[in-house]
């Protein structure tokens, strides 16, 4: 039956005007609904964009710390005590202090607690400890000595309320001196008769022995890109992947990538639990890198890194003038 002859669908004059009217009304309704939907979607998108902008504005800036190394730099005339560094950091306006282990002259519990109390009373956190170790040795006794040392440092950090320590893979030690190593951009030959593959196995084994104490103390080991087998992001990530534990992650040092630095920052950033930021006012001791900290900050924001940025000043300018300039630069970049 056609529309024209269906009495339920035709008008009084026998035409299909009612149906056409109904169709027009239906189509108008659909169009209206689609318009309303599009409008609603537009409002939702606008709200999402506004929310993202508000979230970016309300994001708390990264806290800025300073390593006690920044006040010393291994110079004979400027090795300050940890407590003196804490006072200087507070006066300069830092949020926290990273302790360089080899700068400590007393590891008694009384001294550890005095340092912790000193920082607390000056409104600072003790956010990290930089330690030194090397698991790259064919001698099992030497590797065990470094395991014991790392465990000792974990326990020191725990006693001071420090949540992470900087750790290293270690290196072959075939360079004549550190100056020679730096002249060769941190690259050195393997020990005769051995391979990097062996070295990575020793490093993995060393960190695995430290994991139970790290977990017990709640202290994360942050493996730094620091010469040796950890000279590159690839080397650091290989060790982290093979150990496969939340108690071994990365400490990203902005000054230790001498090639393709920004690409390597991106590689390491997702695993970073701590960031060390180098500055070189007055010229670096071994070299000077041009680091765009606005770009570094963007890289870290992209992976939602909200942790500490710890200044490691490594220039020849006096720390009294260079450290405040460094702090201002990092505050601006990581705001």
N, C-alpha and C positions, 0 to 999 in steps of 0.2 A: 504493500500500500504506500502511495506517495505521500509526501507532506501535505500536498494540496487537498487530498481526499481524506485525510485522517482528521475526523472531527475534533479530536483532542488536541491537535496541533495547529489548526487553522483558526483564523479570527471569525467574527460574526459575518463578515462579507465573503467568507470562504477562501480568503487569502492566507498566506503564510506570514503575515506581518507580525503576528504575536511571536512566532518562532524567531523571526529575524530580530525582533526587539529583545527577546530573551538571549539570543546569541550575542547581540551587541552588549547587553548588560553583563553577560558572563565574561566576554572578552575584556570588557572594561574592568571587571572585578579582578580578572587574572593580571591585567596590566598594572592595576593598582597594587595588587599584592606583590608583584615583581618589583615595582618601584619602591614599595615599603621595605621589601627585603633588601634591595640594593642600598637604600638609604640606611637601613639598620647595619648592613655590612660595612658601609662607609663610616658610620659612627663608631662601630666596633674597631675598625682599623685605626681610625683617628685616636680612639681611646688607648689602643695598644701602643701606638707611637708615643702618645703622651706619657703612658706608664713607663715605657722604656727610657724616655728622656728624664722623667722624674727619678727613676731608679738610678740612672747615671749620675744625676745631680746629688742624690742622697747617699751614694756609695761612699763609705768611709775611706779616706785616703790610706795608702799603705803606711804603717808606722816606720819611721826612719831610725835606724840604730847606727852605732859607730863601733868598729872593732878597736880594741885597745892597741892593736898593731898600728893603727893610724897615727898614734902619738909616739911610736917607737921607730918603726920601719927598720929594725935591726941596726940602728945607729948607736955607736958607742957612747954618744953624749946625751942620749934622750930616752933611756930605758926607765920609764915611769912605773910605779907600782900600779896594780889593778885598781886599788882604792883611789889613787890620784886620778887615774883615767876616768873612773866613775864620776868624780867631782867635776872634772873638766867637761865631760859629756852632759851632765846636768846643767852646768852653767851655759853651755852652748845651745841648749834647747832640744837635745835629742830625746827620743822616746825610750831608747833601750841601749844596752851595751852588749857587744859580743866579746867574749874573753878569749885571748890567744893563750893557749895552754903553756907554751914555752916561755911566756912572759911572767908566769906565776913563780914566785920565789919560795912560797910556803904553801903546802897542801894539807896542813893539819886541819882538822874539822873546825877548830876555833876560828881559823883564818877564813875558811870557806863561809862560815856563818856570818862573820863580820862583813865580808864582801856582800853577801846577800842582803843583810840588814842595811848596809850603807846605800845600796841601790834602792831598796824599798823606801827608805827615808828621804831619798832625793827624788822620788817619783819616777824611777826607772825600772824597767824589766831587765832581767838578765836573759837574753833571748837565744844565745848560741855560744858554743865553744869550738874554736878551731884547733884541731889536733893533727898530729903528724904520725903516719905509719906507712910501712911498705910491706906488702905481701909478695912482692916480686923477688923471690930468692929461691934457689934450688935447695937451700939448707932448711930442713923441716924445723930445726931448733930456732933458727932465726925467724921463721914465719910465726912460730908459736910465741916467741917473745913479743912480736908485734900484735898478736891476738891478745895476749895478756895486757899489753899497754893500752889497747883500744878498750878493753873491758874496764880497766882502771879509769880511763877517761869518762866512760859512760857513767860510772859510779860517782865520780867527782861532779859531773853535770847534774846527776840526780840529787846529790847533797845540796847543790846550790839552786835547785829549782829550775834548771836550764832544760828546755824540751828537745833540743837537737844539738848534735855535734857534727862538725865538718870532718869527713874522713877522705882518705886518698887510696888509690889503687897501689901507688908506689911505682918505682921505675927501676930500670936495670942497673943504673949507677955506673954506666960505662963512660960517662962524660968526665973529663978531667976535673971540672969544677962547675959550680952553678952558673958562673959567668959564661963558661963555654956552652953549657946547656941552653942558656938564653940566647947566645949568639947563633945557635942552631935552631932557634924557634921551638925549643922544647923537644926536638927530635933527637934520639940517640939510638945507636945500634943495640941489638940484643946481645946478651952475654953469649960468648962463644960456646957452641954445643947445645944451645937451648933456643926455644921459639916463643913467640908471643902467645901461641895457643897454650903452651905450658903455663905461661904467666897468668893468663886469664883463669885457668883452672886453679892455680894457687890463690888468686884473689877471691874467687868464688868460695873456696873452702875456708879462707880466713874470715870472711864476713859471716858465713853460715855458723861458725863457731861463736860469733859474737851475738847472734840473734836472740838466744834465750835471755841473756842479761839485758839487752836493749828492750825487749818486751816486758820483762819484769820491772824495769825501772821506768818504762814509758818514755824512753829517749830515742828519738829517730836519728839514725845515721844518715847524714846527707852527703852522698858521694860527689865530690867536686871535680869539675874539669880542671885538673891540676897536674899537667905533665904526665910522663909515664904512659901507662896503658889507658889512663883517663884523660889524655890530652884532647880528645875529640868527643863530641856529643855521642857519636856512634859507639865509642869505647865505653863511656859511662852507661849508656842505655843497655849495652850488651850485658854488663855486670848486673845492673838492676833487674833485667829480664831473667837472667839465669838464677839469681838468688831468689827472686819472686817472693818478696816479703814486704808488708807495709812498713817494716822497721828499717828498710833500706830504700831511700829515695835519693833525690839529687839536690846538691847545693850548686846553684848556677853562679859562676863567677864571670862577670862581664869583661874582665881584663885578661882572661886566659885562653880566648879563642883568637889565634893570630891569622886565621884564614876564614873567609866566609862567615864572619862573626854573627851577622843578623840571621842567617839561615840556621846556624847552629843554636842560637838563642831559641828560635822557634821549635827546634827539635827537642831541646831539653826542658823547655818551659812547662809542659804538662806534668812532668815528674818532680818539679821543684818544690821543696819544702822551705827553702831559704835562698836568699839572693844576696850576693856580695857585689857591691858597686864600686868599681875602681875610679879614682880621679887622679890627675897627674899635674896639678898646678906646679909650675916651676920646672917641668920636665921630669919624666919618669926615671927611676933608678936604672932600669935595664932597657926600657923602651917606653914609648908613649903611644897610646891608642886614642883615636878620635872616636868617642862614643856618643851617639845621639840618644840621650836618655828619654826624650819624648817618644822616640821610636821603640826603645826598650820597654817603656811603660805600656805602649799600645800592645806589644807582643804579650806581655804578662796579663793585661786586662782581658785579652782574647781568650785566655784559659782560666779566667776568674781567679788569678793568684792574688790573695789578699794578705799575704804574710809580710814579714819584715824585709826591708831593704837595708843592708848593713854596709856603711861606708868603709872602704879600705883605701885610705889616702896613700898613694905611693909616689908622690912627687918630691921634688927637692926644696920646694918652698917651705917656710916655717909653718908648723901646724897651727900656730896661733892665728894666722891669716887664711891659710888654705882650707882648714876644716870648716870654718863658718861659711866660706864661699861654696864649698862642696855641699853642705847641708841645704843652703838656699836653693841650689840648682836641683837637688833631689826632691825637695819639698815641692818645687814648682812642677817637676815632671810627673810626680806620683800623686798629685793632688786629686 
